[in-house]
Amino acid sequence: MAAARASAQVVDGVELVLFPGTEPLPHYGVTDPDDIAWLAERLTPHPYRCFDQPLRLDREAEVWKLPQTQIVCTSTLASRDPTRMSAAATAGRVWDVDTGHDLMITEPDIVAALLLRVAEA
């Protein structure tokens, strides 16, 4: 992410990176030309602080009592927290979708069905 930060711009007081059209952006497993065109029309710069600003929760212990669900793409399994994945798997709340990072684009029907299962649980 250091390379992206080097090309950061401040817009309205927000440091933004990954400006579409200024650098090659990965499509994270999206290969269909129509999907890529659809994405290109909607891509926007990304706030850099999400990469280095810690998340602070007021009642973190209460949050961790909620059932954890993992809907993940196969390509990211190795980078997932094994403790969280194990707990979610034990509870039957892990689903692995064999696609790239943007699974909501490449496999929308599967993602929608899984989200409905999570909502029903």
C-alpha distances in whole Angstrom, upper triangle without the diagonal:
4,5,5,6,9,10,11,14,16,19,22,20,17,13,12,9,10,13,15,17,15,13,14,12,13,16,15,19,21,23,26,26,28,25,22,25,25,21,21,23,21,18,17,14,12,12,9,11,11,8,10,14,16,18,22,25,28,30,28,31,32,29,29,32,31,31,28,27,24,24,22,21,22,19,17,20,19,16,18,20,23,26,25,25,28,30,29,30,34,34,34,31,28,28,26,26,25,23,19,17,19,22,23,23,24,27,28,31,30,28,30,33,31,30,34,34,32,34,37,37
4,5,5,6,9,10,14,16,19,22,20,17,13,13,10,11,14,17,18,16,14,15,15,16,19,19,22,24,26,29,29,31,28,25,27,28,24,23,26,24,20,19,15,14,14,10,12,14,10,11,15,17,20,24,27,30,32,30,33,34,31,31,35,34,34,31,31,28,28,25,25,26,22,21,23,22,19,22,23,26,28,28,28,31,33,32,34,37,37,37,34,32,32,30,29,29,26,23,20,22,26,27,27,28,31,32,35,34,31,34,37,34,34,37,38,36,37,41,40
4,5,5,7,9,13,16,19,22,20,18,14,13,10,10,12,15,16,13,10,12,12,14,18,18,21,23,24,27,27,29,26,23,25,26,22,21,24,23,19,18,14,14,14,12,15,16,13,14,18,21,23,27,30,33,35,33,36,37,34,34,38,37,37,33,32,30,29,26,25,26,22,21,25,23,21,23,25,29,31,30,30,34,35,34,36,39,39,39,36,33,33,30,30,29,26,22,20,22,25,27,26,27,30,31,35,34,32,34,37,35,34,38,39,37,39,42,42
4,5,5,7,10,13,15,19,18,15,11,9,6,6,9,12,13,11,9,11,10,13,16,16,20,21,23,25,25,26,24,21,22,23,19,18,21,19,15,14,11,10,11,9,12,13,11,13,16,19,21,25,28,31,33,31,34,35,32,32,36,35,35,31,30,28,27,25,24,25,22,21,24,23,21,23,25,28,30,29,29,33,34,33,34,38,38,37,34,32,31,29,28,28,25,21,19,20,23,24,24,25,28,29,32,32,29,32,35,33,32,36,37,35,36,40,39
4,5,5,9,11,14,17,15,13,9,8,6,8,11,14,16,13,12,14,14,16,19,19,23,24,26,29,28,30,27,24,26,26,22,21,23,21,17,15,12,10,10,7,10,12,10,11,14,17,20,23,26,29,32,30,33,34,31,32,36,35,35,32,31,29,29,27,26,28,24,23,26,25,22,24,25,29,31,30,30,34,35,34,36,39,39,39,35,33,33,31,31,30,28,24,21,22,26,26,26,28,31,31,35,34,31,34,36,35,33,37,38,36,37,41,40
4,6,9,12,15,18,17,15,11,10,8,10,12,15,16,12,12,14,15,18,21,22,25,26,28,30,30,31,29,26,27,27,24,22,24,23,19,17,14,13,13,11,14,16,14,15,17,21,23,26,30,33,35,33,37,38,35,36,39,38,39,35,35,32,32,30,29,30,27,26,29,28,25,27,29,32,34,33,34,37,38,37,39,42,42,42,39,36,36,34,33,33,30,26,24,25,28,29,29,30,33,34,37,37,34,37,40,38,37,40,42,39,41,44,44
4,7,10,13,16,16,14,10,9,6,8,9,12,12,9,9,12,13,16,19,20,24,24,26,28,27,28,26,23,24,25,21,19,21,20,16,14,11,12,12,11,14,16,15,16,19,22,24,27,31,34,36,34,38,39,36,36,40,39,39,36,35,33,32,30,29,30,27,26,29,29,26,28,30,33,35,34,34,38,39,38,39,43,43,42,39,36,36,34,33,32,29,25,23,24,27,28,27,29,32,32,36,36,33,35,38,37,36,39,41,39,40,43,43
4,7,10,13,12,10,6,5,5,8,8,12,14,11,12,15,14,17,20,21,25,25,27,29,28,29,27,24,24,24,21,19,21,19,16,13,9,9,9,8,11,13,13,14,16,20,22,25,28,31,33,32,35,36,33,34,38,36,37,34,33,31,31,29,28,30,27,26,29,29,26,27,29,33,34,33,33,37,38,36,38,42,41,41,38,36,35,34,33,33,30,26,23,23,27,27,27,29,31,31,35,35,32,34,37,36,34,38,39,37,38,42,42
4,6,10,9,8,6,5,7,10,9,13,14,12,13,17,17,20,22,23,27,27,29,30,29,30,27,25,25,25,22,20,20,19,16,13,9,10,10,10,12,15,15,16,17,21,23,25,28,31,34,33,37,37,34,36,39,38,38,36,35,33,33,31,31,33,30,29,32,32,29,30,32,36,37,35,36,40,40,39,41,44,43,43,39,38,37,36,35,35,32,28,25,25,29,28,28,30,33,33,36,37,34,35,38,37,35,39,41,38,39,42,43
4,7,6,5,4,6,9,12,12,15,17,15,17,20,20,23,24,26,29,29,31,33,32,32,29,27,27,26,23,22,22,20,17,14,11,11,9,10,12,15,16,16,16,20,22,24,27,29,32,31,35,36,33,35,38,37,38,35,35,34,33,32,32,35,32,30,34,34,30,31,32,36,37,35,36,40,40,39,41,44,43,43,40,38,38,37,36,37,34,30,27,27,30,29,29,32,34,34,37,37,34,35,39,38,35,39,41,38,38,42,42
4,5,5,6,7,10,13,12,15,17,16,18,21,20,23,24,26,29,29,31,32,31,30,28,26,26,25,22,21,20,18,16,12,10,11,10,12,13,16,17,18,18,22,22,24,27,29,32,32,36,36,33,35,38,36,38,35,35,34,33,32,33,35,33,31,34,35,32,32,34,37,38,36,37,41,41,39,42,44,43,43,40,38,38,37,36,37,34,30,27,26,29,28,28,31,33,32,36,37,33,34,38,37,34,37,40,37,37,41,41
4,6,9,10,14,16,15,18,20,19,22,24,23,26,27,28,32,31,34,35,33,33,30,29,28,27,24,23,22,20,18,15,13,13,11,14,14,17,19,19,18,22,22,24,26,28,31,31,35,35,32,35,38,36,38,36,35,35,34,34,34,37,35,33,36,37,33,34,35,39,39,37,38,42,41,40,42,45,44,44,40,39,39,39,38,39,36,33,29,28,31,30,30,33,35,34,37,38,34,35,38,37,35,38,40,37,37,41,41
4,7,9,13,16,16,19,22,20,22,25,24,26,28,29,32,32,35,36,35,34,32,30,30,29,26,25,24,22,20,16,14,13,11,12,12,15,17,17,16,19,20,21,24,26,29,29,33,33,31,33,36,35,37,35,35,34,34,33,34,37,35,32,35,36,32,32,33,37,37,35,37,40,40,39,41,44,43,43,39,39,39,38,38,39,36,33,29,29,32,30,31,34,36,35,38,38,35,36,39,38,35,38,40,37,37,41,41
4,6,10,13,13,17,19,18,19,22,20,23,24,25,29,28,31,32,32,31,29,27,27,26,23,22,22,19,17,13,11,10,7,8,9,11,13,14,13,17,17,19,22,24,27,27,31,31,28,30,33,32,34,31,31,30,30,30,30,33,31,29,31,32,28,29,30,33,34,32,33,37,36,35,38,41,40,40,36,35,35,35,34,35,32,29,25,25,28,27,27,30,32,31,35,35,31,32,36,34,32,35,37,34,34,38,38
4,7,11,11,15,17,16,17,19,18,21,22,23,27,27,30,31,31,31,28,26,26,25,22,21,22,19,16,13,9,8,6,6,7,10,11,12,12,16,18,20,23,26,28,28,31,32,29,31,34,33,34,31,31,30,30,29,29,31,29,27,30,30,26,27,28,32,33,31,32,36,36,35,37,40,39,39,36,34,34,33,33,34,31,27,24,24,27,27,27,29,32,31,35,35,31,33,36,34,32,35,37,35,35,39,39
4,7,8,11,14,13,13,16,15,17,19,20,23,23,26,28,27,27,24,22,22,22,18,17,18,16,13,9,6,5,4,5,8,10,11,13,14,17,18,21,24,27,29,28,32,32,29,31,34,32,33,30,30,28,28,26,26,29,26,25,28,28,25,26,27,31,32,30,31,35,35,34,36,39,38,38,34,33,32,31,30,31,28,24,21,21,24,24,23,26,28,28,32,32,29,30,33,32,30,33,35,33,33,37,37
4,6,9,12,10,10,12,11,14,16,17,21,21,23,25,24,25,22,20,21,20,17,16,17,15,12,9,6,5,6,6,10,11,11,13,15,18,19,23,25,29,31,29,33,33,30,31,34,33,33,30,29,27,26,25,24,26,24,22,26,26,23,24,26,30,31,29,30,34,34,33,35,38,37,37,33,31,31,29,28,28,25,22,19,19,22,22,22,24,27,27,31,30,28,29,33,31,30,33,35,33,34,37,37
4,6,9,8,7,9,7,10,12,14,17,17,20,22,21,21,19,16,17,17,14,13,15,13,9,8,5,6,9,9,13,13,12,15,17,20,21,25,27,31,33,31,34,35,31,32,35,33,33,30,29,26,25,23,22,24,21,20,24,24,22,23,26,29,31,29,29,33,34,32,34,37,37,36,33,30,29,27,26,26,23,19,16,16,20,20,19,21,24,24,28,28,26,28,31,30,28,32,34,32,33,36,37
4,6,6,7,9,9,12,14,16,19,18,20,22,20,21,19,16,16,16,13,11,13,12,8,6,5,7,10,11,15,15,16,18,20,23,24,27,30,33,35,33,37,37,34,35,38,36,36,33,31,29,28,26,25,27,24,24,27,28,25,27,29,33,35,33,33,36,37,35,37,40,40,39,35,33,32,30,28,28,25,21,19,18,22,21,20,22,25,25,29,30,27,29,32,31,30,33,35,34,34,38,39
4,6,7,8,7,11,12,14,17,16,17,18,17,17,16,12,12,13,10,8,9,9,6,6,7,10,13,14,18,18,18,21,23,26,26,30,32,35,37,35,38,38,35,36,39,36,36,33,31,29,27,25,24,26,24,23,27,28,26,27,30,33,35,33,33,37,38,35,37,40,40,38,35,33,31,29,27,26,23,19,18,16,20,20,18,20,23,23,27,28,26,27,31,30,29,32,34,33,34,37,38
4,6,7,8,12,13,16,18,17,18,19,17,18,17,13,13,14,12,9,11,12,9,10,10,13,16,17,21,21,21,24,26,29,30,33,35,39,41,39,42,42,39,39,42,40,40,37,35,32,30,28,26,28,25,26,30,30,28,30,33,36,38,36,36,40,41,38,40,43,43,41,38,35,34,32,29,28,25,21,20,19,22,22,20,22,25,26,29,30,28,30,33,33,32,35,37,36,37,41,42
4,7,9,12,15,17,20,19,20,22,20,21,20,16,16,18,15,12,14,15,12,11,10,13,16,16,20,20,20,22,25,28,29,32,35,38,40,39,42,42,39,40,43,41,40,37,36,33,31,29,27,29,26,26,30,30,28,30,33,36,38,37,36,40,41,39,40,44,44,42,39,37,35,33,31,30,26,23,21,21,24,25,23,24,28,28,32,33,31,32,36,35,34,37,39,38,39,42,43
4,6,10,12,15,18,17,18,20,19,21,19,16,16,18,15,13,16,16,13,13,11,13,16,16,19,20,19,21,24,27,28,32,34,38,40,38,41,41,38,38,41,40,39,36,34,31,29,27,25,26,23,23,27,27,25,27,30,33,36,34,34,37,39,37,38,42,42,40,37,34,33,30,29,27,24,20,19,19,23,23,22,23,26,27,31,31,29,32,35,34,33,37,38,37,38,41,42
4,7,9,12,14,14,15,17,16,18,17,13,15,17,14,12,15,16,13,14,13,14,18,17,21,21,19,22,25,28,29,32,35,38,40,38,41,41,37,38,41,39,38,34,32,29,27,25,22,23,20,21,25,25,23,26,29,32,34,33,32,35,37,35,36,40,40,38,35,32,30,28,26,24,21,17,17,17,20,21,19,20,24,25,28,29,27,29,32,32,31,35,36,35,37,40,40
4,6,9,12,12,13,15,15,16,14,11,13,14,11,10,13,13,10,11,11,12,15,15,19,18,17,20,23,25,26,30,32,35,37,34,37,38,34,34,37,35,34,31,29,26,24,21,19,21,18,18,22,22,21,23,26,29,31,30,29,32,34,32,33,36,36,35,32,29,27,25,22,21,18,14,13,13,17,18,16,17,20,21,25,25,23,26,29,28,28,31,33,31,33,36,37
4,5,8,9,10,13,14,16,13,10,13,14,11,11,15,14,12,14,14,14,17,17,20,19,17,21,23,25,26,30,31,35,36,34,36,37,33,33,36,33,32,29,26,23,21,18,16,17,14,15,19,19,18,20,24,26,29,27,26,30,31,29,30,33,34,32,29,26,24,21,19,18,14,11,10,11,14,16,14,14,18,19,23,22,21,24,26,25,26,29,30,29,31,34,34
4,6,5,7,10,11,12,10,7,11,12,9,10,13,13,11,14,14,15,18,19,22,20,19,23,25,26,26,30,32,35,36,34,36,36,32,32,35,32,31,27,25,22,19,17,14,16,13,15,18,20,19,20,24,26,29,27,25,29,30,28,28,32,32,30,27,24,22,19,17,16,12,9,8,8,11,13,10,11,14,16,19,19,18,21,23,23,23,26,27,27,29,31,32
4,6,9,12,13,15,12,10,14,14,11,13,16,15,13,15,16,15,18,19,21,19,18,21,23,24,25,28,30,33,34,31,33,33,30,29,32,29,28,24,22,18,16,13,11,12,10,11,14,16,15,17,20,22,25,23,22,25,27,25,25,29,29,27,24,21,19,16,14,13,9,5,5,6,9,11,10,10,13,15,18,17,16,19,21,20,21,24,25,24,27,29,30
4,6,9,12,13,11,10,14,14,12,14,17,17,15,18,19,19,22,22,25,22,21,25,27,28,28,31,32,36,36,33,35,35,31,31,33,31,29,25,22,19,16,13,10,11,9,12,15,16,16,18,22,23,26,25,22,26,27,25,25,28,29,26,24,21,18,15,12,10,7,4,6,7,8,11,9,8,11,14,16,16,15,18,20,20,21,24,25,24,27,29,29
4,6,8,10,7,7,10,11,9,11,14,14,14,17,19,19,22,23,26,23,23,26,28,29,29,32,33,37,37,35,37,36,33,33,35,32,30,27,24,21,17,15,12,14,13,15,18,20,20,21,25,26,29,27,25,28,30,27,27,31,30,28,25,22,19,17,14,12,9,7,8,7,8,10,7,6,10,12,15,15,15,17,20,20,20,23,25,25,27,29,30
4,6,9,7,7,10,12,11,13,16,16,16,19,21,22,25,26,29,27,26,30,32,33,33,36,37,41,41,39,41,40,36,36,38,35,33,30,27,24,21,18,15,16,15,17,20,22,23,24,28,29,32,30,28,31,33,30,30,33,33,31,28,25,22,19,16,14,10,9,12,11,12,13,10,8,12,14,17,17,18,20,22,22,23,26,27,28,30,32,33
4,6,5,6,9,10,11,12,15,16,16,20,22,23,27,28,31,28,28,32,34,35,34,38,39,42,42,40,42,41,38,38,40,36,34,32,28,25,22,20,17,19,18,20,23,25,26,27,30,32,35,32,30,33,35,32,31,35,35,32,29,27,23,21,17,16,13,12,14,12,13,13,10,8,12,13,16,17,18,19,21,22,23,26,27,28,29,32,33
4,5,5,6,9,10,10,13,15,15,19,21,23,27,28,31,29,29,33,35,36,36,39,40,43,44,42,44,44,40,40,42,39,37,34,31,28,25,23,20,22,21,23,26,28,28,29,33,35,37,35,33,36,38,35,35,38,38,35,33,30,27,24,21,19,16,15,16,14,16,16,12,11,15,16,19,20,20,22,24,25,26,28,30,31,32,34,36
4,5,5,6,9,10,11,13,14,18,21,23,26,28,31,29,30,33,35,36,35,39,39,43,43,41,44,43,39,39,41,38,36,34,30,28,24,23,21,23,22,24,27,29,29,30,34,35,38,35,33,37,38,35,35,38,37,35,32,30,26,25,21,20,17,16,17,14,15,15,11,11,14,14,17,19,19,20,23,24,24,26,29,29,30,32,34
4,5,5,6,9,10,11,12,16,19,20,24,25,28,26,26,30,31,32,32,35,36,39,39,38,40,39,35,36,37,34,33,30,27,24,21,20,18,20,19,21,24,26,26,27,30,32,34,32,30,33,34,31,31,35,34,31,29,26,23,21,18,17,14,13,14,11,12,11,7,8,11,12,15,16,16,17,20,21,21,23,26,26,27,29,31
4,5,5,6,9,10,10,14,16,18,22,23,26,24,25,28,30,31,31,35,36,39,40,38,40,40,36,36,38,36,34,31,28,26,22,21,18,20,19,21,24,26,25,26,30,32,35,32,30,34,35,32,33,36,36,33,30,28,25,23,20,19,15,13,14,11,13,13,9,10,14,15,18,19,19,20,23,24,24,26,28,28,29,32,34
4,5,5,7,9,10,14,17,19,23,25,28,26,27,30,32,33,33,36,37,41,41,40,42,42,38,39,41,38,37,34,31,28,25,24,22,24,23,24,28,29,29,30,33,35,38,35,34,37,38,35,36,39,38,36,33,31,28,26,23,22,19,17,17,14,16,15,12,13,16,17,20,22,21,22,25,26,26,28,30,30,31,34,36
4,6,6,7,9,13,16,18,21,24,26,24,26,29,30,32,31,34,35,38,39,37,40,39,35,36,38,35,34,31,28,26,23,22,21,23,23,24,27,29,28,29,32,34,36,33,32,36,36,33,34,37,36,34,31,29,26,25,22,22,18,16,16,13,14,13,10,12,15,14,17,19,18,19,22,23,23,25,27,28,28,31,33
4,5,5,6,10,13,14,18,20,23,21,22,25,27,28,28,31,32,35,36,35,37,36,33,34,36,33,32,29,26,24,21,20,19,21,20,21,24,26,25,26,29,31,33,31,30,33,34,31,32,35,34,32,29,27,25,23,20,20,17,14,13,10,13,12,9,11,14,14,18,19,18,19,22,22,22,24,27,26,27,30,32
4,5,5,9,12,14,18,20,23,22,22,26,27,29,29,32,34,37,38,37,40,39,35,36,39,36,35,32,30,27,25,23,22,24,22,23,27,28,27,28,31,34,36,33,32,36,37,34,35,39,38,36,33,30,28,26,23,23,19,17,16,13,16,15,12,15,18,18,21,23,21,22,26,26,25,28,30,30,31,34,35
4,6,9,12,15,18,21,24,23,24,27,28,30,30,33,34,37,38,37,40,39,36,37,39,36,36,33,31,29,26,25,24,27,25,26,29,31,29,30,33,36,38,35,34,38,38,36,37,40,39,37,34,32,30,28,25,26,22,20,19,16,18,16,14,16,19,18,22,24,22,23,26,27,26,28,31,30,30,34,35
4,6,10,12,15,18,21,19,21,24,25,27,26,29,30,33,35,34,37,36,32,33,36,33,32,30,28,26,23,23,22,25,24,24,27,29,27,28,30,33,35,32,31,35,35,33,34,37,36,34,31,29,27,26,24,24,21,18,17,14,16,14,12,16,18,17,20,22,20,20,24,25,23,25,28,27,27,31,32
4,7,9,13,15,18,17,18,21,22,25,24,27,29,32,34,32,35,35,31,32,35,32,32,29,27,25,23,22,21,24,22,22,25,27,25,26,28,31,33,31,30,34,34,32,33,37,36,34,31,29,27,26,23,24,20,17,15,13,16,15,13,16,19,18,22,23,21,22,25,25,24,27,29,28,28,32,33
4,6,10,12,15,15,16,19,20,23,22,25,27,30,32,31,34,34,30,32,34,32,32,29,28,26,24,23,23,26,24,23,27,28,25,26,28,32,33,31,31,34,35,32,34,38,36,35,32,30,29,28,26,26,23,20,17,15,18,17,16,19,22,21,25,26,23,24,27,27,25,28,31,29,29,33,34
4,7,9,12,12,13,16,17,20,21,24,26,29,31,30,33,33,30,31,34,32,32,30,28,26,25,24,23,26,24,23,26,27,24,25,27,31,32,30,30,34,34,32,34,38,37,36,32,31,30,28,27,27,24,21,18,17,20,19,19,21,24,23,27,28,25,26,30,29,27,30,32,30,31,34,35
4,6,9,9,10,13,14,16,17,20,22,25,28,26,30,30,26,28,31,29,29,26,25,24,23,22,22,24,22,20,24,24,21,22,24,28,29,27,27,31,31,29,31,35,34,33,30,28,27,26,25,26,23,19,16,16,19,18,18,21,23,23,26,27,23,25,28,27,25,28,30,28,29,32,33
4,6,6,8,10,11,14,14,17,20,23,25,24,28,28,25,26,30,28,29,26,26,24,24,23,23,26,24,22,25,25,22,23,24,28,29,26,27,31,31,29,32,35,34,34,30,29,29,28,27,28,25,22,19,18,22,21,21,24,26,25,29,29,25,27,30,28,26,30,31,29,29,33,33
4,5,6,7,9,12,14,17,20,23,25,24,27,28,25,26,30,29,29,26,26,25,25,23,24,26,23,21,24,24,20,21,22,26,27,26,27,30,30,29,32,35,34,34,31,29,29,28,28,28,26,22,19,19,23,23,23,26,27,27,31,30,27,29,32,30,28,32,33,30,31,35,35
4,5,5,5,9,11,13,17,20,22,21,24,25,22,24,27,26,27,25,25,24,24,23,24,27,25,22,24,24,21,21,21,25,26,24,26,29,29,28,31,33,33,33,30,28,29,28,29,30,27,24,21,21,24,24,25,27,29,28,32,31,28,29,32,30,28,31,32,29,30,34,33
4,6,6,8,9,12,15,18,20,19,22,23,20,21,24,23,24,21,21,20,21,20,21,23,22,19,21,21,18,18,18,22,23,21,22,26,26,25,27,30,29,30,26,25,25,25,25,26,24,21,17,18,21,21,22,24,26,25,28,27,24,26,28,26,24,28,29,26,27,30,30
4,6,8,10,14,17,20,22,20,23,24,21,22,25,24,25,22,22,20,21,19,20,22,20,17,19,19,15,16,17,21,22,20,22,25,25,24,27,30,29,30,26,25,25,24,25,25,23,20,17,18,21,21,23,25,26,26,29,28,25,27,30,27,26,29,30,27,28,32,31
4,6,9,12,16,19,21,19,22,24,21,22,26,25,26,23,24,23,24,22,23,25,23,20,22,21,17,18,18,22,22,21,23,26,26,26,28,31,31,32,28,27,28,27,28,29,27,24,20,22,24,25,26,28,30,30,33,31,28,30,33,30,28,32,32,29,31,34,33
4,7,9,13,16,18,17,20,21,19,20,24,23,25,22,23,23,24,23,25,27,25,22,23,23,19,19,19,23,23,21,23,26,26,26,29,31,30,31,28,27,28,28,29,30,29,26,22,23,25,25,27,29,30,30,33,32,28,30,32,30,28,31,32,28,29,33,32
4,6,10,13,15,13,16,18,16,17,20,20,22,20,21,21,23,22,24,26,25,21,22,22,18,18,17,20,20,18,21,24,23,23,26,28,27,29,26,25,27,27,28,30,28,26,22,24,25,26,28,30,30,30,33,31,28,29,31,28,26,30,30,27,28,31,30
4,7,10,12,10,14,15,13,14,17,17,19,17,19,19,21,21,23,25,25,21,22,22,19,17,16,20,19,17,20,22,21,21,24,26,25,27,23,23,25,25,27,29,28,25,22,23,24,24,27,29,29,28,31,29,25,27,29,26,24,27,27,24,24,28,26
4,7,9,8,12,13,11,13,16,17,19,18,20,21,23,24,26,29,28,24,25,25,22,20,19,22,20,18,21,24,22,22,26,27,26,28,25,25,27,28,30,32,31,29,25,26,27,27,30,32,32,31,33,32,28,29,31,28,25,28,28,25,25,28,27
4,6,5,9,10,8,11,13,14,17,16,19,20,22,23,26,29,29,25,25,26,23,21,19,22,20,18,21,23,21,21,24,25,24,26,23,24,26,28,29,32,31,30,26,27,27,27,30,32,32,30,32,31,27,28,29,26,24,26,26,23,23,26,24
4,6,9,9,9,12,14,15,18,18,21,23,25,27,30,32,32,29,29,30,27,24,22,25,22,20,24,25,23,23,27,27,26,28,25,26,29,31,32,35,35,33,30,30,31,30,33,35,35,33,35,33,30,30,32,29,26,28,28,25,24,27,25
4,6,5,7,9,10,12,15,16,19,21,24,26,29,32,32,28,28,29,26,23,21,23,21,18,22,23,20,21,24,24,23,25,23,25,27,29,31,34,34,33,30,30,31,30,33,35,34,33,34,32,29,29,30,27,25,27,26,23,22,25,23
4,5,5,6,9,10,13,13,17,18,22,23,26,28,29,25,25,25,23,20,17,20,17,15,18,20,17,18,21,22,20,23,20,22,25,26,29,31,32,30,27,28,28,28,31,33,32,31,32,30,27,28,29,26,23,25,25,21,22,24,22
4,5,5,7,9,12,13,17,19,22,24,27,29,30,26,25,26,24,21,18,19,16,15,18,19,16,17,20,20,19,22,20,21,25,27,29,32,33,32,29,30,30,30,33,35,33,32,33,31,28,29,29,26,24,26,25,21,22,24,21
4,5,5,7,11,12,16,18,22,24,27,29,30,27,26,27,25,22,20,21,18,16,19,20,16,17,20,20,18,21,19,21,24,26,29,32,32,32,29,30,29,29,32,34,32,31,32,30,27,27,27,24,22,23,23,19,19,21,18
4,5,6,9,10,13,15,18,20,24,26,27,24,23,24,22,19,17,19,16,13,16,18,15,14,18,18,16,19,16,18,21,23,25,29,29,28,25,26,25,25,28,30,29,27,28,26,23,24,24,21,19,21,20,16,17,19,17
4,5,8,8,12,14,17,19,23,24,26,22,21,22,20,17,14,16,13,10,13,14,11,12,15,15,14,17,15,16,19,22,24,27,28,28,25,26,25,25,29,30,28,28,29,26,23,24,24,21,19,21,20,16,18,19,17
4,6,8,12,15,19,21,25,26,28,25,23,25,23,19,17,18,15,12,15,15,12,12,16,15,13,16,14,17,20,23,25,29,30,30,27,28,27,27,30,32,30,29,29,27,24,25,24,21,19,21,19,16,17,18,15
4,6,9,13,16,18,22,24,26,23,22,24,22,19,17,18,15,12,14,15,12,11,14,14,12,14,12,15,17,20,23,26,27,27,25,25,24,23,27,28,26,25,26,23,21,21,21,18,16,17,16,12,13,14,12
4,6,10,13,16,20,21,24,21,19,22,21,17,16,16,14,11,12,12,9,8,11,11,8,10,8,11,14,17,20,23,24,25,23,24,22,22,26,26,24,23,23,21,18,19,18,15,14,15,13,10,11,13,9
4,7,10,12,16,18,20,17,16,18,17,13,12,13,11,8,9,10,8,6,9,10,8,10,7,9,12,14,17,20,21,22,19,20,19,19,23,24,22,21,22,19,16,17,17,14,13,15,13,10,12,14,11
4,7,10,13,15,17,15,14,17,16,12,13,13,13,9,9,11,9,6,8,11,9,9,5,6,8,11,13,17,18,19,17,17,16,16,20,20,18,18,18,15,13,14,14,10,10,12,10,7,11,12,10
4,6,10,12,14,11,10,13,13,10,11,11,12,9,7,10,10,7,8,12,11,10,6,5,6,8,10,14,15,15,13,15,13,14,17,17,16,16,17,14,11,14,14,10,10,13,12,10,13,15,13
4,7,10,12,11,10,14,14,11,13,14,15,12,10,13,14,10,11,14,13,11,8,6,5,6,7,11,11,12,11,12,9,10,14,14,12,12,13,10,8,11,11,8,9,12,11,10,13,15,14
4,6,8,7,7,11,11,9,12,13,15,12,10,13,15,12,12,16,16,14,11,8,6,5,6,9,9,9,8,10,8,11,13,13,12,13,15,12,10,13,14,11,12,15,15,14,17,19,18
4,5,6,7,10,11,10,14,15,18,16,13,16,18,15,15,18,19,16,14,11,8,6,5,6,6,6,6,8,7,10,12,11,10,13,14,11,10,14,15,13,14,18,17,17,20,22,21
4,5,5,8,10,10,14,14,17,16,13,15,18,16,15,18,19,17,15,12,10,6,6,5,6,7,9,11,10,14,15,13,13,16,17,14,14,17,18,15,17,20,19,19,22,24,23
4,6,7,9,10,14,15,18,17,15,17,20,18,17,21,22,20,18,15,13,9,9,8,7,6,7,11,11,14,15,13,14,17,19,16,16,20,20,18,20,23,22,22,25,27,26
4,6,6,7,11,12,15,14,12,15,17,16,16,19,20,19,17,13,12,10,10,10,10,8,7,11,11,14,16,15,15,18,20,17,16,19,20,18,19,22,22,20,23,26,25
4,5,5,9,9,12,12,9,12,14,13,13,16,17,16,14,11,11,8,10,10,11,11,11,14,13,17,19,17,17,19,21,18,16,20,20,17,19,22,21,19,23,25,23
4,6,8,9,12,13,11,13,16,15,15,18,20,19,17,14,14,12,14,13,14,13,13,17,17,20,21,20,20,23,24,21,20,24,24,21,22,26,24,23,26,28,26
4,7,9,12,12,11,13,16,15,16,19,20,20,18,15,15,13,15,15,15,14,12,16,16,19,21,20,21,23,25,22,20,24,24,21,22,25,24,22,26,28,26
4,6,9,8,7,10,12,12,12,15,17,16,14,12,13,12,14,15,16,15,13,16,16,18,21,21,20,22,23,20,18,22,22,19,19,23,21,19,22,25,23
4,6,6,6,9,10,11,12,14,16,16,14,13,15,14,17,18,19,18,16,19,19,21,24,24,23,25,26,23,21,24,24,21,21,24,23,20,23,25,23
4,6,5,6,9,10,10,12,14,15,14,12,14,14,17,19,20,20,19,22,21,23,26,25,24,26,27,24,22,25,25,21,22,25,23,20,24,25,23
4,5,5,6,9,10,11,13,14,13,12,16,16,20,21,23,23,21,24,23,25,28,28,27,28,28,25,23,26,25,22,22,25,22,20,23,24,21
4,5,5,6,8,10,11,12,11,10,13,14,18,20,21,21,19,21,20,22,25,25,24,25,25,22,20,22,22,18,18,21,19,16,19,21,18
4,6,5,6,9,10,10,9,7,10,11,14,16,18,18,17,20,18,20,23,23,21,22,23,20,18,21,20,16,17,20,18,16,19,20,18
4,5,5,6,9,10,10,9,12,13,17,19,21,22,21,23,22,23,27,26,24,25,26,22,21,23,22,18,20,22,19,17,21,21,18
4,5,5,6,9,9,9,13,15,18,21,23,24,22,24,23,24,27,27,25,26,26,22,21,23,22,18,19,21,18,15,19,19,16
4,5,5,6,5,6,9,12,15,18,20,21,20,21,19,20,24,24,22,22,22,19,17,19,18,14,15,17,14,12,15,16,13
4,5,5,5,5,8,11,14,17,19,21,20,22,20,21,24,24,21,22,22,18,17,20,18,14,16,18,15,13,17,17,14
4,5,7,9,12,14,18,20,23,24,24,26,23,25,28,27,25,26,25,21,21,22,21,17,18,20,16,15,18,18,15
4,5,8,11,15,18,21,23,25,24,25,23,23,27,27,24,24,23,20,19,20,18,15,16,17,13,12,15,15,11
4,6,9,12,15,18,20,22,22,23,20,21,24,24,21,21,20,17,16,18,15,12,14,15,11,11,14,13,11
4,7,10,13,16,18,20,19,20,17,18,21,21,18,19,18,15,14,15,13,10,11,13,10,8,12,12,10
4,7,10,13,15,17,16,17,15,16,19,19,16,17,17,13,12,15,13,10,12,14,11,10,14,15,13
4,6,10,12,14,14,15,12,14,17,15,13,14,14,10,10,12,11,8,10,13,11,10,14,15,14
4,6,9,11,12,13,10,13,15,14,12,14,14,10,10,14,13,10,13,15,14,14,17,19,18
4,6,8,10,11,8,10,12,10,8,11,11,8,8,12,12,10,13,15,15,15,18,20,19
4,7,10,11,9,12,13,10,9,13,13,11,11,15,15,14,16,19,18,19,22,23,23
4,7,8,6,10,10,7,8,11,13,11,11,15,16,15,17,19,19,20,22,24,24
4,6,6,10,9,8,9,12,15,13,13,16,18,16,18,21,21,21,24,26,26
4,6,9,9,9,11,12,15,14,12,16,18,16,16,20,21,20,22,25,25
4,5,6,6,8,10,13,12,10,13,16,15,15,18,20,19,21,24,24
4,5,5,5,7,10,9,7,10,13,12,12,16,17,16,18,21,22
4,6,6,5,8,8,6,8,11,11,11,14,15,15,17,19,21
4,6,6,9,10,9,11,14,14,14,17,19,19,20,23,24
4,6,9,9,9,12,14,14,15,18,19,20,21,24,25
4,6,6,6,9,10,11,12,14,16,17,19,20,22
4,6,5,6,9,10,10,12,14,15,16,18,20
4,5,5,6,9,10,11,12,14,15,17,19
4,5,5,6,9,10,11,12,14,15,17
4,5,5,6,9,10,11,12,14,15
4,5,5,6,9,10,11,12,14
4,6,5,6,9,10,11,13
4,5,5,6,9,10,11
4,5,5,6,9,10
4,5,5,6,9
4,5,5,6
4,5,5
4,6
4
